[in-house]
Amino acid sequence: MKHLAKLLLPALAVGLSVQAQKTPPKPAFYQWALTPPMGWNSWDCYGPTVTEAEVKANADYMAKYLKASGWEYIVVDIRWYVGNDTAHGYNEKNPDWNIDQYGRFVPAVNRFPSAANGQGFKPLADYMHGKGLKFGIHIMRGVPVVAVNRKLPILGSKATAADIYSKEGQAGWLRDMYTVVAGRPGAQEYYNSLFKMYADWGVDFVKVDDLSSPYHAPEVEMIRKAIDLTGRPIVLSTSPGETPIAQAKHVQQHANMWRTVGDFWDSWEQLKEHFEVCNRWAPYSMPGAWPDADMLPLGRIGIRAERGDDRMSRFIKDEQYTLMSLWSIFRSPLMFGGDLPSNDAFTLSLLTNKEVLSMHSTSTNNRQLFRQNDLIAWVADDPKTGDKYLALFNAQDQELATEKEAAWSSGLITRQTPGHSQPIDIDIRGAKKLYLNVRNGGDDIAWDHADWLAPTLSDGKKSVALSSLPWKQASAGWGQVTANKSVSGADLLVGGKKYTDGIGTHSNSMIEYDLPPGFTRFTATVGLDNAGASQNTGGTVQFLVFTKNPFKPVPPDSAQVEVALQQLGFNSACIVRNMWTGKEIDTFTGTFAPHIRRHGAGLYRVSAKQKSK
């Protein structure tokens, strides 16, 4: 036996060594975000136009009211280098670029006065650090088009910007940048010089846009290398989503957080999609590397944003509880999008609940427990106590009639559809109602900009433009239904042709009309607007027309969501505590089945009444 042991021990050691080699060491940058980052981002309220004074005002609020709860990042979003950008879109006609001699964008001094005399963002970063906060910026992937056109030199290289670029893969929604081609002389040096400048400024967080959908692995790797070379802990966030799930392992090894969806606004349609998205991405969440469900469009948003007008979030309170409960138990990074100084007491309470934030920062094994008829349960562990966190959601909605019940259906329209459009010509004889419905193409609603073009009612003798008539009600999954403009506010543009008559919307959408008597035909062209067709992702829609009410019965205002406590690992009596109210509910045995309001949520801590010793 002794001889056998002598033979087995070296073999076992070799086996363990091989096994250890198969498990790669965790990247050092994981240490910079061991809990999901929490902060504020200027995008939802100020779009590409935020000023230094507005950034400081939000930082002052965070330092006073939120820092003690773990909120720490202040992030200046897109195009801080353009002096004359515009709200509700981007100024691409005559942008006032601010760029240095090495092809690197620098802050617009008219918006960020402290950046004068070549100081960049250092004074603003110092302001944040002086308050115990951290400072972040947004950038676009690539090298500036203006740097390429001017053939500006690259610091640390003999190459110029014109030597490292490709037009392939340029973002369709903002054409400020060209792709940096990995392997070309000067390519890595360009990113190195960029992040060296950010490190010198004192930047703690960089959100890189147009990086993850579609996924640009070579540039992800160059950016990772450039950050590591600075020696400064700069958290890397990739955007927009959805990051391809096939790239989950790669992005885990290169970024601290990555987007799982496109831009998320205050739309229930988009919020509901997050249940499946979060379920899909939960297995890839780990300390230091976090799937990002996107910003929190809460509080006052849209002040000068890309989309929508100045408003308090359109989410009702139940939906806000749903949002915060799902983001927290999923352990998404939390980046608040509203104007912090405009917060009301309710919004502040969502951001400072100690029990919820403790779950968000320390829970483990976070996962969806079940989804049945849009009644959804998520569960997670408290590793310190053995308690369970339980989130219950009621995402039930009024169902719609099927495609077979429609008077007309376009089938799937995508970027690959010839002309991105289909004609409509249907008999509406005897109809009193007309319902124009747009549904997503089975993926999600990202870039589903949909247009009803030249919609016309006729009776063989006269005709009327449907866009000239008032609709009874109209809804869109993103933005607002608009007559004679696209949902983004731009011209109606489909298949390269501009239309002046039509209706712009976005899936999932329903527009209801009371029909004037006597009309017998409805004609139109339906199409994917250029805003969606020009992208490299998303933009899949289906148009349907109904002449009879397509709405099924409305679900009840609340529903009982039953959880067998044994599913949570409890075989005896449990104490359940409401984490949002901070109050103990009662003791339960066997099942816990609270009533959850439609679009609402409950968040609970479940503890064994008698804990095992």
VENCOR-V401833 format. One record per residue. N is the residue number from 1. SS is DSSP state (@ for helix, = for strand, . for the rest). PSI is psi in whole degrees, 0 to 359 (* if undefined). Layout:
n=<N/N>
ss=<SS/SS>
psi=<PSI/PSI>
//
This chain:
n=<1/2/3/4/5/6/7/8/9/10/11/12/13/14/15/16/17/18/19/20/21/22/23/24/25/26/27/28/29/30/31/32/33/34/35/36/37/38/39/40/41/42/43/44/45/46/47/48/49/50/51/52/53/54/55/56/57/58/59/60/61/62/63/64/65/66/67/68/69/70/71/72/73/74/75/76/77/78/79/80/81/82/83/84/85/86/87/88/89/90/91/92/93/94/95/96/97/98/99/100/101/102/103/104/105/106/107/108/109/110/111/112/113/114/115/116/117/118/119/120/121/122/123/124/125/126/127/128/129/130/131/132/133/134/135/136/137/138/139/140/141/142/143/144/145/146/147/148/149/150/151/152/153/154/155/156/157/158/159/160/161/162/163/164/165/166/167/168/169/170/171/172/173/174/175/176/177/178/179/180/181/182/183/184/185/186/187/188/189/190/191/192/193/194/195/196/197/198/199/200/201/202/203/204/205/206/207/208/209/210/211/212/213/214/215/216/217/218/219/220/221/222/223/224/225/226/227/228/229/230/231/232/233/234/235/236/237/238/239/240/241/242/243/244/245/246/247/248/249/250/251/252/253/254/255/256/257/258/259/260/261/262/263/264/265/266/267/268/269/270/271/272/273/274/275/276/277/278/279/280/281/282/283/284/285/286/287/288/289/290/291/292/293/294/295/296/297/298/299/300/301/302/303/304/305/306/307/308/309/310/311/312/313/314/315/316/317/318/319/320/321/322/323/324/325/326/327/328/329/330/331/332/333/334/335/336/337/338/339/340/341/342/343/344/345/346/347/348/349/350/351/352/353/354/355/356/357/358/359/360/361/362/363/364/365/366/367/368/369/370/371/372/373/374/375/376/377/378/379/380/381/382/383/384/385/386/387/388/389/390/391/392/393/394/395/396/397/398/399/400/401/402/403/404/405/406/407/408/409/410/411/412/413/414/415/416/417/418/419/420/421/422/423/424/425/426/427/428/429/430/431/432/433/434/435/436/437/438/439/440/441/442/443/444/445/446/447/448/449/450/451/452/453/454/455/456/457/458/459/460/461/462/463/464/465/466/467/468/469/470/471/472/473/474/475/476/477/478/479/480/481/482/483/484/485/486/487/488/489/490/491/492/493/494/495/496/497/498/499/500/501/502/503/504/505/506/507/508/509/510/511/512/513/514/515/516/517/518/519/520/521/522/523/524/525/526/527/528/529/530/531/532/533/534/535/536/537/538/539/540/541/542/543/544/545/546/547/548/549/550/551/552/553/554/555/556/557/558/559/560/561/562/563/564/565/566/567/568/569/570/571/572/573/574/575/576/577/578/579/580/581/582/583/584/585/586/587/588/589/590/591/592/593/594/595/596/597/598/599/600/601/602/603/604/605/606/607/608/609/610/611/612/613>
ss=<./@/@/@/@/@/@/@/@/@/@/@/@/@/@/@/@/@/@/@/@/@/./././././@/@/@/@/@/@/././././=/=/=/=/./@/@/@/@/./././././@/@/@/@/@/@/@/@/@/@/@/@/@/@/@/@/@/@/./././=/=/=/=/./././././=/././././././././././././././=/./=/./././././=/./././././././@/@/@/././././././@/@/@/@/@/@/@/@/@/./././=/=/=/=/=/=/=/././=/=/@/@/@/@/@/@/././=/././././././=/@/@/@/./=/=/././././././././././=/=/=/=/././././././@/@/@/@/@/@/@/@/@/@/@/@/@/@/@/./././=/=/=/=/=/././=/././=/./@/@/@/@/@/@/@/@/@/@/@/@/@/@/././././=/=/=/=/././././././@/@/@/@/@/@/@/@/././././=/=/=/././././././././@/@/@/@/@/@/@/@/@/@/@/@/@/@/@/@/@/./=/././=/=/=/=/./././=/./././=/=/./././././././././=/=/././././@/@/@/@/@/@/@/@/@/@/@/@/@/@/./././=/=/=/./././@/@/@/././@/@/@/@/@/@/@/././@/@/@/@/@/@/@/@/@/./=/=/=/=/=/=/=/=/=/././=/=/=/=/=/=/=/././././././=/=/=/=/=/=/=/./././././=/././@/@/@/././=/=/=/=/=/=/././././@/@/@/=/=/=/=/=/=/=/./././././=/=/=/=/=/=/=/=/././././././././=/=/=/=/=/=/=/=/=/=/././././=/=/=/@/@/@/././././=/=/=/././././././=/=/././././././././=/=/=/././=/=/=/././=/=/=/=/=/././=/=/=/=/=/=/././././././=/=/=/=/=/=/=/=/./@/@/@/@/./././././././=/=/=/=/=/=/././././=/././././././=/=/=/=/=/=/=/@/@/@/@/./././././=/=/=/=/=/././././=/=/=/=/=/=/././=/=/=/=/=/=/=/./././=/=/=/=/=/=/=/=/././././.>
psi=<323/319/320/319/320/326/322/322/313/322/319/319/318/317/317/323/316/317/319/323/331/337/104/147/149/137/147/329/347/328/341/350/58/338/157/128/145/131/198/142/140/350/309/333/331/359/227/22/11/147/166/319/321/321/315/322/320/324/319/317/314/315/324/319/341/336/321/340/4/358/133/338/136/116/124/117/200/144/40/353/3/124/342/41/168/153/162/43/196/146/97/359/311/58/140/91/146/109/143/182/349/19/26/128/144/162/144/119/330/338/330/80/329/349/0/159/34/17/346/215/6/313/322/320/319/323/316/313/327/339/7/19/176/154/136/159/161/139/162/142/140/193/139/137/320/327/322/313/326/356/48/143/156/126/130/13/158/353/165/171/330/348/349/3/162/144/345/132/8/139/134/341/349/116/43/335/158/158/139/124/112/142/340/144/126/345/305/324/327/309/323/315/325/308/336/319/317/319/319/327/337/25/138/348/131/124/118/116/163/34/326/353/96/163/126/79/316/320/328/315/320/320/317/314/318/319/314/326/337/333/4/138/95/114/133/124/128/151/162/193/181/131/133/132/333/341/13/313/321/313/327/324/358/342/156/334/149/144/142/352/168/189/128/126/186/66/125/323/313/320/318/325/335/336/314/321/312/321/320/324/349/321/346/6/133/157/122/344/110/125/134/114/5/178/165/103/67/166/211/118/175/17/309/44/170/326/136/169/171/121/160/150/137/349/129/169/319/318/328/322/320/312/307/326/315/311/322/318/337/340/43/150/147/108/107/135/346/168/109/316/343/2/141/177/322/314/317/323/328/331/352/13/114/318/318/316/329/317/315/323/338/347/160/168/42/128/158/131/315/162/112/115/40/19/122/140/134/151/153/165/145/106/342/323/343/358/164/144/135/123/127/136/145/98/23/144/165/123/158/158/156/168/325/335/355/152/335/147/140/341/185/130/127/185/337/349/128/124/358/29/168/145/153/138/100/152/123/23/127/353/140/346/154/127/120/117/133/128/154/162/18/357/274/192/10/126/26/59/118/139/136/111/131/50/127/137/138/162/17/338/315/163/159/140/123/329/344/350/148/137/155/318/154/140/152/148/348/133/204/144/134/134/132/14/159/168/338/354/355/178/152/119/113/131/30/1/135/138/141/346/121/187/124/135/191/137/150/133/146/128/124/132/142/120/135/149/152/342/142/344/148/123/151/175/135/145/161/117/154/330/328/322/336/357/168/4/164/201/56/118/162/130/138/148/131/145/357/154/116/359/130/172/146/133/162/160/335/162/149/126/109/130/126/120/336/331/335/357/14/128/5/188/143/149/129/130/134/114/333/324/342/22/142/135/302/183/137/146/132/295/157/122/72/159/127/129/149/131/7/184/157/142/125/152/127/123/143/135/319/108/139/144/*>
//
